[in-house]
Amino acid sequence: MKLIRIGNDIQINWTITRFGEPEDFSNKNLSVVLYDKFNTKQIFDYTVTDNKITGTFYGKDQTTNGVYRLFLVENEGDVDMVSLDYIDCFCISNKLKNQTSNGSDSSNINTEVIEVSSEMNTTTDLTEYAKKTYVDAAIVELHSEIETEMPTKTSDLTNDSGFITASDIPTIPTKTSDLTNDSGFITDADVPTKTSDLINDSGFITSSDIPAIPTKTSDLTNDSGFITDADIPTKTSDLVNDSGFITDADIPSIPTKTSDLTNDSGFITASDIPTIPTKTSDLTNDSGFITSSILAAVAISGDYTDLINKPTIPTKTSDLTNDSGFITSAAVPTKTSDLTNDSGFITDADIPTKTSDLTNDSGFITSSDIPAIPTKTSDLTNDSGFITSSILAAVATSGDYNDLTNKPTLFSGDYNDLSNKPTIPTKTSDLTNDSGFITASDIPTIPTKTSDLTNDSGFITSSILAAVATSGDYDDLINKPTIPVVPTNISAFTNDSGYINQIKTINNQSLIGTGNITISGSSVQSDWNQTDTTADDYIKNKPTIPTKTSDLTNDSGFITSIPDTVVTSTTQNLKIEVVTAMPASPSNNTIYIVQ
């Protein structure tokens, strides 16, 4: 795929063949659509000649980097719309390796030409495209496969990002909650010498917690519902069926085929699939949809002339009866002289036209009252002592540092020119350890295995446990009950109801199994982002894809936080190394103290 700098015009020549022969696009309603990596439709001018599509994606319309894809669609927007083919054409980038420093390509290319071709290996008979019901069934099957393969817990994932798990973190015989050490240094008071020095805040079982260690299951109180010889039934009638298991009392016989089961999950059988209507006349119009047969002519034409009993629309006011007493032009006065001035409105004769018509009883200032106004500062007497330029120093008007007199000697800005410089420590030994930080010489010998500790807390060791306590293997139990075999797979039943359990191929593209089926109807492409539940391409029962580790069940023991208390492991040895810097690849079971 060609990498092109953004902003260049891109000419695309797309040649399409079918089974090695040029595709015939004559008499077809075709659309060619260009999408960017966000599935946003782009402006793309194109022409179709024979089996070749030629178009240009102009640089002025390019806004997004990434891979661009062309789609060839027949009958776009119609119910029988089909996507015939698509191809990844090119990738747009901000800057190429041959781009010069001024931002242009070294070859000064203004138009890039992309030559692409594709082979269509499907039949031209659209009757073989899948019906929506079969496509929906295929989508449900694909979703089932996706949900089967979709990780639901962290152990399903390959830890290729180096997340720390419990097995990767060494344990220390202490707990941080006992420390008043916000720098994380190890002190003498924190290093245990025996198990009784540790706070059992992790719930370890000690001898004081268990009066006697059982050696067989009969020594235990069965409050967890474990099955023992005494309480394990030998036949299903001895059980209380509170989980809805099928018993002889409920069902005369265990079903061996799907027709023996009640279809309360809504599985579709052959008898449930109705005849799919191919035209609206095949449907019962129980929703009151309006058909053309009951509509008046105007409903189809939208023409006013197709209305019946049209009213006479007045075109002038004289066509209306003046029963509301609206005033007409004949009754409206046209000049003030037509009115009697009984409200004392002021007329032109009453209004003065010059100031001399008025008596100046408010003391307004007239031109004869205004003294001469100074126009320059020299017209004024400087009795306030304002500063004039003749008495200012040169720097007052120039603002230039060089115009100052008696200038001081300034600091050069060089640290070496300072006097009384302090001694800056470069290593920890230059400092007085008045905070009591522990150095490598202060660290006592820390136990690296449980045998270094005195077991005065009665912790249980593996030597007194039954084999099943460490193996977790059912076969290590004694007095195991006999558990009847109950079918757990649907495949154990005979499928005599015709439930769909295998999809062969659709248009020669295998989904499950082998073989081929020929189906008719419109092809529908499912859209993961479709939210309209009534749309043909809506995907139901989509699984939730985790986007962060909190969406997953942490059954692999990945560390999510640093615990306050860390207890010595019973299976791992611990060592401490004093280093000047953390190693690039730290070892397991090692505590690093950085000096």
C-alpha positions in Angstrom: 0.0 0.0 0.0 1.4 3.4 -1.0 2.2 6.0 1.6 1.3 9.6 0.4 1.9 12.9 2.1 -1.3 14.7 3.0 -2.3 17.6 0.7 -1.3 15.9 -2.6 -4.1 15.3 -5.2 -4.5 11.5 -5.5 -5.8 9.9 -8.7 -7.1 6.3 -8.3 -7.5 3.8 -11.1 -9.4 0.8 -9.9 -9.7 -2.2 -12.2 -12.2 -4.9 -11.3 -12.4 -8.5 -12.7 -14.7 -11.4 -11.9 -13.2 -14.9 -12.2 -10.4 -13.5 -14.3 -12.6 -11.7 -16.8 -13.4 -7.9 -16.9 -16.5 -7.2 -14.8 -19.6 -5.9 -16.8 -21.0 -2.8 -15.1 -23.4 -1.9 -17.9 -27.1 -1.3 -16.9 -26.2 -1.2 -13.2 -26.9 1.6 -10.7 -23.4 1.9 -9.2 -21.9 4.2 -6.5 -18.3 4.4 -5.5 -17.7 5.7 -1.9 -14.3 6.6 -0.3 -14.1 6.2 3.5 -11.3 7.2 5.9 -10.1 5.2 9.0 -13.1 6.6 11.0 -15.6 5.4 8.3 -16.3 9.0 7.4 -17.5 9.4 3.8 -15.1 11.6 1.7 -15.6 13.8 -1.3 -14.6 11.7 -4.3 -15.2 12.5 -8.0 -15.2 9.5 -10.2 -16.2 7.9 -13.6 -16.9 4.3 -14.5 -15.7 3.1 -17.9 -16.1 -0.6 -18.7 -14.6 -2.4 -15.7 -12.4 0.5 -14.6 -13.2 3.2 -12.0 -11.2 6.4 -12.2 -11.4 9.2 -9.7 -9.6 11.9 -7.8 -9.3 12.7 -4.1 -8.2 16.3 -4.0 -5.6 17.5 -1.4 -7.9 20.4 -0.3 -10.4 17.8 0.9 -7.9 15.7 2.9 -8.2 16.2 6.7 -7.3 12.8 8.3 -4.2 10.6 8.2 -4.4 6.8 7.9 -5.7 4.1 5.6 -8.5 5.0 3.0 -10.8 2.4 1.6 -13.0 2.4 -1.6 -16.5 0.7 -1.6 -18.4 -0.3 -4.7 -22.1 -0.3 -4.0 -25.1 -1.2 -6.2 -28.5 0.5 -5.7 -27.2 2.7 -2.8 -30.0 3.8 -0.5 -32.6 1.2 -1.8 -33.9 -1.8 0.0 -31.9 -4.1 -2.4 -28.6 -2.2 -1.8 -25.6 -4.5 -2.2 -21.9 -3.9 -1.5 -20.2 -5.6 -4.5 -16.5 -5.0 -3.6 -14.1 -2.9 -1.5 -10.4 -2.3 -1.4 -7.8 -0.6 0.8 -6.2 2.0 -1.6 -3.6 4.1 0.2 -2.3 5.6 3.5 -2.0 9.3 4.1 0.8 10.7 6.4 1.8 14.1 7.6 5.5 13.8 6.6 7.3 11.4 4.4 11.0 10.3 4.5 11.7 12.2 1.2 10.0 15.4 2.4 12.4 18.4 2.4 12.8 20.8 5.3 10.5 23.4 3.7 7.6 20.8 3.8 7.4 19.8 0.1 8.4 16.5 -1.4 11.9 16.3 -2.8 10.4 15.2 -6.2 7.8 18.1 -6.1 5.0 15.7 -6.8 1.6 17.4 -7.0 -0.5 14.5 -8.1 -0.1 10.9 -6.9 -1.4 8.1 -9.1 -2.7 4.9 -7.4 -3.2 1.7 -9.6 -5.3 -0.9 -7.8 -7.2 -4.0 -8.9 -9.5 -6.5 -7.3 -11.0 -9.9 -8.1 -14.7 -10.6 -7.5 -15.3 -14.4 -6.8 -19.0 -14.3 -6.3 -21.7 -15.1 -8.8 -23.5 -12.2 -10.5 -26.9 -13.8 -9.7 -28.1 -11.8 -6.7 -30.6 -14.5 -5.8 -27.7 -16.3 -4.1 -27.3 -13.4 -1.6 -28.4 -14.2 1.9 -31.9 -13.4 3.2 -32.0 -11.3 6.3 -33.2 -14.2 8.5 -30.3 -16.4 7.5 -27.8 -13.5 7.9 -29.2 -12.8 11.4 -28.8 -16.5 12.2 -25.2 -16.3 11.0 -24.5 -13.2 13.0 -25.9 -14.9 16.2 -23.6 -17.8 15.5 -20.6 -15.5 14.9 -21.5 -13.6 18.1 -21.5 -17.0 20.0 -18.0 -17.7 18.6 -16.8 -14.2 19.5 -18.2 -14.5 23.1 -16.5 -18.0 23.3 -13.1 -16.5 22.3 -13.5 -13.1 24.0 -11.4 -13.0 27.2 -13.4 -12.5 30.4 -10.6 -12.7 32.9 -6.9 -11.8 33.0 -5.7 -15.4 32.8 -7.2 -15.6 29.3 -4.7 -13.0 28.1 -1.0 -13.3 27.3 0.9 -11.1 29.7 3.0 -9.5 26.9 2.9 -6.0 28.6 4.8 -7.2 31.7 2.0 -6.7 34.2 3.1 -7.7 37.7 1.4 -10.7 39.1 1.5 -12.2 42.6 4.1 -14.7 41.5 6.4 -11.9 40.3 6.4 -10.0 43.6 8.7 -11.3 46.4 7.3 -11.2 49.9 9.0 -9.7 52.9 8.6 -10.9 56.5 7.0 -7.6 57.7 4.2 -5.3 56.9 4.4 -1.6 55.9 1.6 -0.6 58.3 4.0 -1.2 61.2 6.4 1.4 59.8 6.4 5.2 60.3 8.7 5.3 57.3 7.2 7.4 54.4 10.5 6.8 52.4 10.2 3.1 52.5 13.5 2.4 54.3 13.9 -0.8 56.3 14.5 -0.4 60.1 15.6 -2.9 62.7 12.2 -2.8 64.3 10.5 -4.0 61.1 12.6 -7.1 60.6 10.8 -10.2 62.1 12.8 -13.0 63.7 9.9 -15.4 64.2 6.3 -15.7 63.0 4.8 -14.3 66.2 6.4 -11.0 65.4 4.0 -10.7 62.4 0.4 -9.4 62.7 -1.8 -12.1 61.2 -3.9 -9.6 59.2 -4.0 -11.9 56.2 -6.1 -14.6 57.9 -3.4 -17.3 58.1 -4.6 -20.3 60.1 -2.6 -21.0 63.3 -2.7 -23.8 65.7 -4.7 -21.7 68.1 -7.4 -21.2 65.5 -7.9 -25.0 64.8 -8.4 -27.3 67.9 -7.3 -30.3 65.9 -6.2 -30.7 62.3 -8.5 -33.1 60.5 -6.9 -36.1 58.8 -10.1 -37.1 57.0 -13.2 -35.4 55.8 -15.4 -36.9 58.6 -13.4 -34.8 61.1 -14.8 -31.6 59.5 -18.1 -29.8 60.1 -19.7 -29.9 56.6 -21.0 -26.3 56.6 -19.8 -25.7 53.0 -21.9 -28.4 51.6 -19.1 -30.8 50.7 -20.4 -34.3 49.9 -19.5 -37.0 52.4 -20.4 -40.7 52.7 -22.9 -39.9 55.3 -24.9 -37.3 53.4 -24.2 -38.1 49.7 -27.3 -39.7 48.3 -26.9 -42.9 46.3 -29.8 -42.1 44.1 -31.3 -38.8 42.8 -34.5 -39.2 44.8 -32.5 -38.6 48.0 -31.7 -35.0 46.9 -33.9 -31.9 47.4 -34.3 -30.6 43.9 -34.0 -26.9 44.6 -31.9 -26.3 41.5 -34.5 -27.5 39.1 -32.6 -30.7 38.0 -34.6 -33.1 36.0 -35.6 -36.1 38.1 -37.6 -39.3 37.4 -40.5 -37.7 39.3 -40.5 -34.7 37.1 -39.9 -36.3 33.7 -40.7 -39.9 32.8 -37.4 -40.2 31.0 -34.3 -38.1 30.3 -34.7 -36.4 26.9 -32.6 -37.9 24.2 -33.7 -35.7 21.4 -34.6 -32.0 21.2 -38.3 -32.7 20.5 -38.5 -34.0 24.1 -37.6 -30.5 25.4 -39.9 -27.5 25.9 -38.7 -24.8 23.6 -38.8 -22.0 26.3 -35.7 -20.3 25.0 -37.3 -19.4 21.7 -35.0 -21.5 19.5 -36.2 -21.3 15.9 -37.2 -24.6 14.3 -38.1 -25.4 10.7 -41.8 -25.3 11.6 -41.5 -21.9 13.3 -40.0 -20.1 10.2 -43.0 -18.4 8.4 -43.1 -17.7 4.7 -41.1 -14.5 4.3 -43.2 -11.9 2.4 -41.6 -10.6 -0.7 -44.1 -7.8 -1.4 -46.3 -5.6 0.8 -49.5 -7.4 -0.5 -48.3 -10.6 1.3 -48.8 -8.8 4.6 -52.0 -8.3 6.6 -52.4 -4.5 7.0 -53.3 -4.7 10.7 -51.4 -1.5 11.5 -53.6 0.7 9.4 -50.9 1.6 6.9 -52.3 3.8 4.1 -52.3 2.3 0.6 -52.7 4.1 -2.6 -56.2 2.5 -3.3 -57.8 4.5 -0.4 -56.1 7.8 -1.0 -57.6 10.7 -2.8 -55.9 11.9 -5.9 -54.4 14.9 -4.1 -52.5 12.5 -1.7 -50.4 11.3 -4.6 -50.2 14.4 -6.8 -50.1 17.1 -4.0 -51.9 19.3 -6.5 -54.4 21.9 -5.2 -56.5 21.5 -8.3 -57.1 17.8 -7.3 -59.1 18.9 -4.2 -62.9 18.7 -4.3 -65.3 21.2 -2.7 -62.6 23.9 -2.9 -63.7 27.1 -1.1 -63.8 30.5 -2.9 -60.8 32.4 -1.7 -61.3 36.2 -1.6 -58.7 38.2 -3.5 -59.7 41.7 -2.4 -61.2 43.2 0.8 -64.4 44.1 -1.1 -65.1 40.4 -1.4 -65.6 40.3 2.4 -68.6 41.5 4.4 -67.5 44.3 6.9 -69.4 42.9 9.9 -66.6 43.8 12.3 -66.8 47.5 11.7 -63.3 47.8 10.2 -62.5 51.4 9.4 -62.2 52.1 5.7 -60.2 54.9 4.0 -63.3 57.0 3.6 -63.8 57.3 7.3 -60.2 58.1 8.2 -59.2 61.9 8.5 -56.3 62.7 6.2 -55.0 66.0 7.8 -55.0 67.6 11.3 -57.3 70.4 10.2 -60.0 67.7 9.9 -59.7 67.3 13.7 -60.9 69.6 16.5 -57.9 70.6 18.7 -59.9 70.2 22.0 -56.8 68.7 23.8 -54.6 71.7 23.5 -52.0 70.1 21.2 -49.1 72.4 20.4 -49.1 73.7 16.9 -46.2 75.3 14.8 -47.4 78.8 15.9 -46.9 77.9 19.6 -43.3 76.6 19.3 -40.4 79.2 19.6 -37.9 79.0 16.7 -34.9 80.9 18.3 -33.3 81.3 21.8 -34.1 85.0 21.9 -37.8 84.0 22.0 -37.0 82.4 25.4 -36.5 84.2 28.8 -33.0 83.2 30.1 -34.2 82.7 33.7 -31.9 79.7 34.3 -28.6 81.6 33.8 -27.5 79.7 30.7 -24.0 80.9 29.6 -24.0 82.8 26.4 -21.0 83.6 24.1 -20.6 87.0 25.8 -20.1 85.3 29.2 -17.3 82.9 28.0 -13.7 84.1 28.9 -10.8 83.5 26.5 -9.7 79.8 26.7 -5.9 79.1 26.6 -4.8 77.0 23.6 -1.2 76.3 24.7 0.6 75.7 28.1 2.5 78.9 27.8 -0.8 80.8 28.1 -1.0 79.5 31.7 0.9 80.6 34.8 3.0 77.7 36.2 2.0 78.3 39.8 1.8 74.6 40.6 5.5 73.9 39.8 4.9 71.4 36.9 8.1 69.9 35.6 9.2 71.1 32.2 11.7 69.4 29.9 14.3 72.0 30.6 14.9 70.7 34.1 14.7 66.9 33.4 17.8 64.6 33.0 18.3 63.1 29.6 17.2 59.6 30.8 13.8 60.9 31.8 12.9 61.4 28.1 15.1 58.8 26.4 14.6 55.9 28.8 18.1 54.7 27.8 20.2 52.9 30.5 23.3 54.5 29.0 21.9 58.0 29.8 22.1 57.2 33.5 25.0 58.6 35.6 26.8 56.7 38.4 25.7 53.3 36.9 26.5 50.4 39.3 28.7 47.4 38.5 26.1 44.5 37.7 26.4 40.8 38.4 27.7 38.9 35.4 25.2 36.0 35.8 28.0 33.4 36.2 27.8 31.2 39.3 31.6 31.2 39.4 31.6 35.0 39.9 29.7 34.6 43.2 31.6 34.8 46.5 30.9 32.6 49.6 29.5 29.8 47.4 28.1 26.9 49.4 29.4 23.4 49.1 26.8 21.3 47.2 26.7 17.6 48.2 27.2 15.2 45.3 26.7 11.9 47.3 24.8 10.8 50.4 28.1 10.5 52.4 28.5 14.3 52.1 25.3 14.6 54.3 25.0 14.2 58.1 22.6 11.3 58.7 20.6 13.1 61.4 17.3 11.4 60.4 18.6 7.9 61.2 18.3 6.5 57.7 19.5 2.9 57.5 22.5 2.1 55.4 23.6 -1.2 54.1 25.8 -1.8 57.2 22.8 -1.2 59.5 20.6 -3.9 57.9 20.4 -7.1 60.0 20.3 -10.5 58.4 16.8 -10.9 57.1 15.3 -14.4 57.0 14.9 -15.7 53.5 12.9 -18.9 54.2 10.3 -19.9 56.8 12.7 -22.3 58.4 14.8 -19.3 59.6 11.8 -18.3 61.8 10.6 -19.8 65.0 7.1 -21.1 64.4 5.7 -19.9 67.8 2.4 -18.9 66.2 1.4 -22.4 65.2 1.3 -21.8 61.4 0.3 -24.9 59.6 3.0 -26.6 57.4 2.5 -28.9 54.4 3.8 -31.9 56.4 0.5 -32.1 58.4 -1.9 -31.4 55.5 -3.7 -34.0 53.5 -2.5 -34.4 49.9 -5.7 -32.7 48.6 -4.8 -29.5 50.5 -1.8 -28.8 48.2 -2.8 -30.5 45.0 -6.5 -29.5 44.9 -7.0 -32.7 43.0 -10.4 -34.5 43.4 -8.6 -37.8 43.0 -6.6 -37.1 46.2 -9.8 -37.2 48.3 -10.6 -40.3 50.3 -14.1 -41.7 50.6 -15.1 -40.1 47.3 -18.9 -40.5 46.5 -20.2 -42.1 43.4 -21.6 -39.3 41.2 -24.1 -40.4 38.5 -23.3 -39.4 35.0 -25.7 -36.7 33.6 -25.4 -35.5 29.9 -23.7 -32.1 29.8 -23.6 -31.5 26.1 -26.5 -30.8 23.7 -24.7 -33.2 21.3 -25.8 -36.1 23.6 -29.4 -35.5 22.4 -30.9 -36.6 19.1 -31.8 -33.4 17.1 -35.2 -34.6 15.8 -36.8 -31.1 15.9 -34.6 -29.6 13.3 -32.8 -27.0 15.4 -30.2 -25.2 13.4 -26.8 -26.4 14.6 -24.7 -25.8 11.5 -24.4 -23.1 8.9 -22.7 -24.2 5.7 -21.6 -21.4 3.4 -23.1 -18.2 2.1 -22.0 -17.2 -1.4 -19.1 -19.7 -1.2 -17.8 -18.0 2.0 -17.6 -20.6 4.7 -18.8 -19.8 8.2 -19.1 -23.1 9.9 -18.7 -26.6 8.5 -18.5 -27.5 4.8 -20.9 -27.8 1.9 -22.9 -25.0 0.3 -26.5 -23.6 0.4 -28.2 -21.4 -2.1 -30.4 -18.7 -0.6 -32.1 -15.7 -2.0 -33.0 -12.1 -1.0 -31.0 -9.0 -0.2 -27.5 -9.1 1.2 -27.1 -7.2 4.4 -23.7 -6.1 5.9 -23.8 -5.9 9.7 -22.6 -2.7 11.3 -21.0 -3.0 14.7 -21.8 0.7 15.4 -25.5 0.5 14.4 -27.7 1.5 17.4 -31.1 1.5 15.6 -32.6 -1.9 16.7 -35.0 -1.9 13.8 -32.2 -1.5 11.2 -31.3 -4.5 9.0 -27.6 -4.2 9.9 -28.2 -4.0 13.7 -26.2 -6.6 15.6 -28.0 -8.0 18.7 -26.3 -9.4 21.8 -23.0 -7.7 21.1 -20.4 -8.7 23.8 -18.8 -6.0 25.9 -15.2 -5.8 24.8 -12.9 -4.8 27.8 -11.1 -1.5 27.3 -9.3 -1.5 30.7 -8.1 -4.1 33.1 -10.8 -3.2 35.6 -13.4 -4.7 33.1 -11.7 -8.2 33.6 -12.0 -10.6 36.4 -8.6 -10.7 38.1 -8.4 -14.5 38.6 -4.7 -14.5 37.8 -3.7 -12.6 40.9 -2.4 -9.4 39.1 -1.4 -6.9 41.7 -3.7 -3.9 41.7 -2.3 -2.0 44.7 0.7 -2.2 47.1 -0.5 -3.9 50.3 0.1 -2.3 53.7 1.4 -5.6 55.0 3.7 -8.1 53.3 4.3 -11.5 54.9 7.2 -13.9 54.3 6.3 -16.4 51.5 6.3 -20.1 52.5 7.7 -21.1 49.0 10.1 -18.4 47.9 13.5 -17.2 49.2 14.1 -13.5 49.6 17.4 -11.5 49.3 18.3 -7.8 49.6 20.7 -6.0 47.4 22.1 -2.5 47.9 22.5 -0.7 44.5 23.3 2.8 43.3 20.5 2.6 40.7 17.6 0.2 39.9 18.7 -2.5 37.4 17.1 -2.5 33.9 15.8 -6.1 34.5 15.2 -6.6 38.2 15.2 -10.2 39.6 12.3 -11.8 41.3 12.5 -12.4 45.1 14.9 -9.4 45.5 14.5 -6.2 47.5 16.6 -3.4 46.0 17.8 -0.5 48.4 19.1 2.4 46.3 21.8 4.5 48.0 
